[in-house]
Amino acid sequence: MSQRVSDDAMAEVIAETRSDSSSRRHGGGDDAVVTDLPYMHRVGTPPKQPLFQEIKHSLMETFFADKPFHKFKDQSGSRKFVLALQSLFPILEWGRDYNLKKFRGDFVSGLTIASLCIPQDLAYAKLAYLDPWYGLYSSFVAPLVYAFMGTSRDIAIGPVAVVSLLLGSLLSSEISDTKSHDYVRLAFTATFFAGVTQLALGVCRLGFLIDFLSHAAIVGFMAGAAITIAMQQLKGLLGIKNFTTKTDIVSVLHSVWSNVHHGWNWETILIGLSFLIFLLITKYIAKRNKKLFWVSAISPMISVVVSTFFVYITRADKRGVSIVKHIKSGVNPSSANEIFFSGKYLGAGVRVGIVSGMVALTEAVAIGRTFAAMKDYSLDGNKEMVAMGTMNIVGSLTSCYVTTGSFSRSAVNFMAGCQTAVSNIVMSIVVLLTLLVLTPLFKYTPNAVLASIIIAAVVNLVNIEAMVLLWKIDKFDFVACMGAFFGVIFKSVEIGLLIAVAISFAKILLQVTRPRTAVLGKLPGTTVYRNIQQYPKAAQIPGMLIIRIDSAIYFSNSNYIKERILRWLIEEESQRTESELPGIQNLIVEMSPVTDIDTSGIHAFEELYKTLQKREVQLILANPGPVVIEKLHASKLTDLIGEDKIFLTVADAVATFGPKGVK
């Protein structure tokens, strides 16, 4: 049986002898026996704070741990106003040190990501079942707003594949006619409420909520979404006209094969596969040689230009090759009066907005943190949420749909040498010029090429290495990943997302309600006590059982912890009886990892104490933290157990109550 001390190890501990000058510590007023044991510190109790101070401290730690108002202290009124503006618009702070050298880097990177984003925007808008120009609109306004309010130097803003697919899936479930004007209005409404959600999280400093979606769940969700997106592009890649509106893999494959004899267009397939191979080759080249990142960055634009020219001169559109056709020219029109602020679609807009806003925010913060760590600068999560929320609210008023940080464009932006968020401004200006001048040139762009661009873009979202690592490190994380993955590809994007969130919460609940406990033993030649599973040579103390609780003790786990400790006691007593070793007279609970305890936890310890008394086993506590010891005193549990049964270390408890010869 695991976590059992061997007879030899126990015998070694029994055989240890203390020097004749050492003796056990005794209590007892004037008759106390003076010993030469090392001085034992008592467990300190923190000074009692007023209730208002406790509440204030808790709120500050929860919502203002980064001390955002510290810089305003002892400043004049005018200086506070300037600092407030800089907090809201970080460009006013870093813009003072901006120079021509930085602009050169931003200009090159801005042009580079513009060449990548324009064809992607045309393609991603189709994922959301919107006309192509809405993708361009979204890459004009949103990056401008973010450049003034965001704190990331590297993130590139615009429509992304996963959010576009999610938005299209959720909106089409509300309005099946995706060509209707109400569908577009609902998209603007969802974008508005996505922005409101993000802004509210930032203003209320509730950004920690997005951390409830675990990394494992995100990996599975992204991989499933990538495969779903790629499968959806078979319509454009194969030239199928009658295609399913469902996103699950079974329906998609059935739709593909049911059209194999009369629905596929060989010219469309030739165009699509040719450029898909070209795009994948350029991605491979860029991956092998980082200096050639620009090859992959400009390949989508090259594909669009070449394929458009080819279709135009051959008039392949007359032979069944589907093309983009008309794209509106001009700057974004206002859509403020298009948003549903009342009526039957208001509730749907709020629901879709909250879901898409949270997913977009999760992706953006993850991307921002990644590149901030690579360049070693600080990313303010709450300011990012305010920036994201503001840009989506403004976007919803200017004919944009939900935008966020794009990993592929951000990676290109980073490798192209961007210095600040000005690269987003450069990209936005290029998109504006495209809207004003170049949109008629995209009339003959084949949809097959846009499908190829999307497939090539989402390939990297399937992170096999991360899945393998999850399997090696944590099997539960792997199950969460696979749950989200299969939920997306076999059911729908929203079901996959729901599974991802549910499994993430299930893991949290499992860890909270079933915390780890460990039996500790003494490492030979030391006074250090460690888990006997991790350190097999660690020997248990005769007559004592030492258990460590690796969690805070709350109502959700207090009963389990009490029952688990009693099970440990019963198992150990049975084992020691069989080995003819001394029975257990003292149970030491090592409380170093216990950060907090509530009234249910206190009650559980009272019951544990009474149960142990009936078994003639003494309960001893070691190293309770400041919050815990304060609550133990307040509940009078220290009086029940005895002040002399609470020690600073396990070694002190063993030296006092353990067998002679053991320290």
LINVENHU-V661458 format. One record per residue. RES is the residue in one letter. PSI is psi as a letter, one per 40 degrees, with the letter a starting at -180 (none if undefined). Layout:
res->RES psi->PSI
res->RES psi->PSI
This chain:
res->M psi->h
res->S psi->i
res->Q psi->f
res->R psi->h
res->V psi->i
res->S psi->i
res->D psi->d
res->D psi->d
res->A psi->d
res->M psi->d
res->A psi->d
res->E psi->d
res->V psi->d
res->I psi->d
res->A psi->e
res->E psi->h
res->T psi->i
res->R psi->i
res->S psi->i
res->D psi->d
res->S psi->e
res->S psi->i
res->S psi->i
res->R psi->i
res->R psi->h
res->H psi->i
res->G psi->i
res->G psi->f
res->G psi->b
res->D psi->d
res->D psi->e
res->A psi->i
res->V psi->h
res->V psi->h
res->T psi->i
res->D psi->f
res->L psi->i
res->P psi->i
res->Y psi->h
res->M psi->h
res->H psi->i
res->R psi->i
res->V psi->h
res->G psi->i
res->T psi->h
res->P psi->i
res->P psi->i
res->K psi->h
res->Q psi->i
res->P psi->i
res->L psi->d
res->F psi->d
res->Q psi->d
res->E psi->d
res->I psi->d
res->K psi->d
res->H psi->d
res->S psi->d
res->L psi->d
res->M psi->d
res->E psi->d
res->T psi->d
res->F psi->d
res->F psi->f
res->A psi->d
res->D psi->e
res->K psi->g
res->P psi->d
res->F psi->e
res->H psi->d
res->K psi->e
res->F psi->e
res->K psi->h
res->D psi->f
res->Q psi->i
res->S psi->i
res->G psi->d
res->S psi->d
res->R psi->d
res->K psi->d
res->F psi->d
res->V psi->d
res->L psi->d
res->A psi->d
res->L psi->d
res->Q psi->d
res->S psi->d
res->L psi->d
res->F psi->g
res->P psi->d
res->I psi->d
res->L psi->d
res->E psi->d
res->W psi->e
res->G psi->d
res->R psi->d
res->D psi->e
res->Y psi->i
res->N psi->i
res->L psi->d
res->K psi->d
res->K psi->d
res->F psi->d
res->R psi->d
res->G psi->d
res->D psi->d
res->F psi->d
res->V psi->d
res->S psi->d
res->G psi->d
res->L psi->d
res->T psi->d
res->I psi->d
res->A psi->d
res->S psi->d
res->L psi->d
res->C psi->d
res->I psi->d
res->P psi->d
res->Q psi->d
res->D psi->d
res->L psi->d
res->A psi->d
res->Y psi->d
res->A psi->d
res->K psi->d
res->L psi->d
res->A psi->e
res->Y psi->f
res->L psi->i
res->D psi->i
res->P psi->d
res->W psi->e
res->Y psi->d
res->G psi->d
res->L psi->d
res->Y psi->d
res->S psi->d
res->S psi->e
res->F psi->d
res->V psi->d
res->A psi->d
res->P psi->d
res->L psi->d
res->V psi->d
res->Y psi->d
res->A psi->d
res->F psi->d
res->M psi->e
res->G psi->i
res->T psi->e
res->S psi->h
res->R psi->e
res->D psi->d
res->I psi->h
res->A psi->h
res->I psi->i
res->G psi->a
res->P psi->i
res->V psi->i
res->A psi->d
res->V psi->d
res->V psi->d
res->S psi->d
res->L psi->d
res->L psi->d
res->L psi->d
res->G psi->d
res->S psi->d
res->L psi->d
res->L psi->d
res->S psi->d
res->S psi->d
res->E psi->d
res->I psi->h
res->S psi->d
res->D psi->g
res->T psi->e
res->K psi->e
res->S psi->i
res->H psi->d
res->D psi->d
res->Y psi->d
res->V psi->d
res->R psi->d
res->L psi->d
res->A psi->d
res->F psi->d
res->T psi->d
res->A psi->d
res->T psi->d
res->F psi->d
res->F psi->d
res->A psi->d
res->G psi->d
res->V psi->d
res->T psi->d
res->Q psi->d
res->L psi->d
res->A psi->d
res->L psi->d
res->G psi->d
res->V psi->d
res->C psi->e
res->R psi->f
res->L psi->f
res->G psi->d
res->F psi->e
res->L psi->d
res->I psi->e
res->D psi->e
res->F psi->e
res->L psi->h
res->S psi->i
res->H psi->d
res->A psi->d
res->A psi->d
res->I psi->d
res->V psi->d
res->G psi->d
res->F psi->d
res->M psi->d
res->A psi->d
res->G psi->d
res->A psi->d
res->A psi->d
res->I psi->d
res->T psi->d
res->I psi->d
res->A psi->d
res->M psi->d
res->Q psi->d
res->Q psi->e
res->L psi->d
res->K psi->d
res->G psi->d
res->L psi->d
res->L psi->e
res->G psi->f
res->I psi->h
res->K psi->d
res->N psi->g
res->F psi->i
res->T psi->i
res->T psi->e
res->K psi->i
res->T psi->e
res->D psi->i
res->I psi->d
res->V psi->d
res->S psi->d
res->V psi->d
res->L psi->d
res->H psi->d
res->S psi->d
res->V psi->d
res->W psi->d
res->S psi->e
res->N psi->e
res->V psi->d
res->H psi->d
res->H psi->e
res->G psi->e
res->W psi->i
res->N psi->h
res->W psi->d
res->E psi->d
res->T psi->d
res->I psi->d
res->L psi->d
res->I psi->d
res->G psi->d
res->L psi->d
res->S psi->d
res->F psi->d
res->L psi->d
res->I psi->d
res->F psi->d
res->L psi->d
res->L psi->d
res->I psi->d
res->T psi->d
res->K psi->d
res->Y psi->d
res->I psi->d
res->A psi->d
res->K psi->d
res->R psi->d
res->N psi->h
res->K psi->d
res->K psi->e
res->L psi->f
res->F psi->d
res->W psi->d
res->V psi->d
res->S psi->d
res->A psi->d
res->I psi->e
res->S psi->d
res->P psi->d
res->M psi->d
res->I psi->d
res->S psi->d
res->V psi->d
res->V psi->d
res->V psi->d
res->S psi->d
res->T psi->d
res->F psi->d
res->F psi->d
res->V psi->d
res->Y psi->d
res->I psi->d
res->T psi->e
res->R psi->f
res->A psi->d
res->D psi->d
res->K psi->e
res->R psi->f
res->G psi->e
res->V psi->h
res->S psi->h
res->I psi->i
res->V psi->d
res->K psi->b
res->H psi->h
res->I psi->h
res->K psi->i
res->S psi->i
res->G psi->i
res->V psi->i
res->N psi->h
res->P psi->i
res->S psi->i
res->S psi->e
res->A psi->d
res->N psi->e
res->E psi->e
res->I psi->h
res->F psi->h
res->F psi->e
res->S psi->i
res->G psi->a
res->K psi->e
res->Y psi->e
res->L psi->d
res->G psi->d
res->A psi->d
res->G psi->d
res->V psi->d
res->R psi->d
res->V psi->d
res->G psi->d
res->I psi->d
res->V psi->d
res->S psi->d
res->G psi->d
res->M psi->d
res->V psi->d
res->A psi->d
res->L psi->d
res->T psi->d
res->E psi->d
res->A psi->d
res->V psi->d
res->A psi->d
res->I psi->d
res->G psi->d
res->R psi->d
res->T psi->d
res->F psi->d
res->A psi->d
res->A psi->d
res->M psi->d
res->K psi->e
res->D psi->f
res->Y psi->i
res->S psi->h
res->L psi->h
res->D psi->h
res->G psi->d
res->N psi->d
res->K psi->d
res->E psi->d
res->M psi->d
res->V psi->d
res->A psi->d
res->M psi->d
res->G psi->d
res->T psi->d
res->M psi->d
res->N psi->d
res->I psi->d
res->V psi->d
res->G psi->d
res->S psi->d
res->L psi->e
res->T psi->f
res->S psi->f
res->C psi->i
res->Y psi->i
res->V psi->h
res->T psi->i
res->T psi->a
res->G psi->h
res->S psi->h
res->F psi->d
res->S psi->d
res->R psi->d
res->S psi->d
res->A psi->d
res->V psi->d
res->N psi->d
res->F psi->d
res->M psi->d
res->A psi->e
res->G psi->f
res->C psi->i
res->Q psi->d
res->T psi->a
res->A psi->e
res->V psi->d
res->S psi->d
res->N psi->d
res->I psi->d
res->V psi->d
res->M psi->d
res->S psi->d
res->I psi->d
res->V psi->d
res->V psi->d
res->L psi->d
res->L psi->d
res->T psi->d
res->L psi->d
res->L psi->d
res->V psi->d
res->L psi->e
res->T psi->d
res->P psi->d
res->L psi->e
res->F psi->e
res->K psi->d
res->Y psi->e
res->T psi->h
res->P psi->h
res->N psi->d
res->A psi->d
res->V psi->d
res->L psi->d
res->A psi->d
res->S psi->d
res->I psi->d
res->I psi->d
res->I psi->d
res->A psi->d
res->A psi->d
res->V psi->e
res->V psi->d
res->N psi->e
res->L psi->e
res->V psi->g
res->N psi->g
res->I psi->d
res->E psi->d
res->A psi->d
res->M psi->d
res->V psi->d
res->L psi->d
res->L psi->d
res->W psi->d
res->K psi->d
res->I psi->d
res->D psi->h
res->K psi->d
res->F psi->d
res->D psi->d
res->F psi->d
res->V psi->d
res->A psi->d
res->C psi->d
res->M psi->d
res->G psi->d
res->A psi->d
res->F psi->d
res->F psi->d
res->G psi->d
res->V psi->d
res->I psi->d
res->F psi->e
res->K psi->c
res->S psi->i
res->V psi->d
res->E psi->d
res->I psi->d
res->G psi->d
res->L psi->d
res->L psi->d
res->I psi->d
res->A psi->d
res->V psi->d
res->A psi->d
res->I psi->d
res->S psi->d
res->F psi->d
res->A psi->d
res->K psi->d
res->I psi->d
res->L psi->d
res->L psi->d
res->Q psi->d
res->V psi->d
res->T psi->d
res->R psi->g
res->P psi->i
res->R psi->i
res->T psi->i
res->A psi->i
res->V psi->h
res->L psi->i
res->G psi->i
res->K psi->h
res->L psi->h
res->P psi->h
res->G psi->e
res->T psi->i
res->T psi->f
res->V psi->h
res->Y psi->h
res->R psi->i
res->N psi->h
res->I psi->e
res->Q psi->d
res->Q psi->d
res->Y psi->g
res->P psi->d
res->K psi->e
res->A psi->h
res->A psi->h
res->Q psi->i
res->I psi->h
res->P psi->h
res->G psi->e
res->M psi->i
res->L psi->h
res->I psi->h
res->I psi->h
res->R psi->h
res->I psi->h
res->D psi->f
res->S psi->i
res->A psi->i
res->I psi->h
res->Y psi->i
res->F psi->d
res->S psi->e
res->N psi->e
res->S psi->d
res->N psi->d
res->Y psi->d
res->I psi->d
res->K psi->d
res->E psi->d
res->R psi->d
res->I psi->d
res->L psi->d
res->R psi->d
res->W psi->d
res->L psi->d
res->I psi->d
res->E psi->d
res->E psi->d
res->E psi->d
res->S psi->d
res->Q psi->d
res->R psi->d
res->T psi->d
res->E psi->d
res->S psi->e
res->E psi->f
res->L psi->i
res->P psi->i
res->G psi->i
res->I psi->h
res->Q psi->d
res->N psi->h
res->L psi->h
res->I psi->h
res->V psi->h
res->E psi->h
res->M psi->e
res->S psi->d
res->P psi->e
res->V psi->h
res->T psi->d
res->D psi->i
res->I psi->h
res->D psi->a
res->T psi->d
res->S psi->d
res->G psi->d
res->I psi->d
res->H psi->d
res->A psi->d
res->F psi->d
res->E psi->d
res->E psi->d
res->L psi->d
res->Y psi->d
res->K psi->d
res->T psi->d
res->L psi->d
res->Q psi->d
res->K psi->d
res->R psi->e
res->E psi->f
res->V psi->h
res->Q psi->h
res->L psi->h
res->I psi->h
res->L psi->i
res->A psi->h
res->N psi->f
res->P psi->i
res->G psi->i
res->P psi->d
res->V psi->d
res->V psi->d
res->I psi->d
res->E psi->d
res->K psi->d
res->L psi->d
res->H psi->d
res->A psi->d
res->S psi->e
res->K psi->e
res->L psi->d
res->T psi->d
res->D psi->d
res->L psi->d
res->I psi->d
res->G psi->h
res->E psi->d
res->D psi->e
res->K psi->e
res->I psi->h
res->F psi->i
res->L psi->d
res->T psi->i
res->V psi->d
res->A psi->d
res->D psi->d
res->A psi->d
res->V psi->d
res->A psi->d
res->T psi->d
res->F psi->e
res->G psi->i
res->P psi->i
res->K psi->h
res->G psi->e
res->V psi->h
res->K psi->none
